[in-house]
């Protein structure tokens, strides 16, 4: 693609813009697929950060003093007498999205990472095919309009 043709007046701008948007979408799809593969490789090698690892990485427990609120990442909650309707509104009775571990999360890191990589490749392929079909439809519509103008 010659980007200089974008500024020429003898060539319509529609096909140029569709081509540019197509390549931008392809680059975004490739970046997303590469990030999915990197995430799958990170899962396979066990580089996931767990809550226990984050708690151990924090400064020592005695830095805030003994019995200080917020120690070891714990959140200080109001006493039971202060837990009324507002507490139940945001903390109980189905407000939270309780995620149950699915079958993918229950797998060992190697097959789980392999599935993440396979799903990211599949997602990239489907997104690429959708963008390709939409670009071809757009170019076909523009070509039909050009043929209609020439025959008239």
Secondary structure by P-SEA (a helix, b strand, c coil): ccccccccccccaaaaaaaaaaaaaaaaaaaaaaaaaaaaaaaaacccccaaaaaaaccccccccccccccccbbbbcccccccccccccccccccccccccccccccaaaaaaaaaaaaaaaaaaaaaaaaaaaaaaaaaaaaaaaaaaac
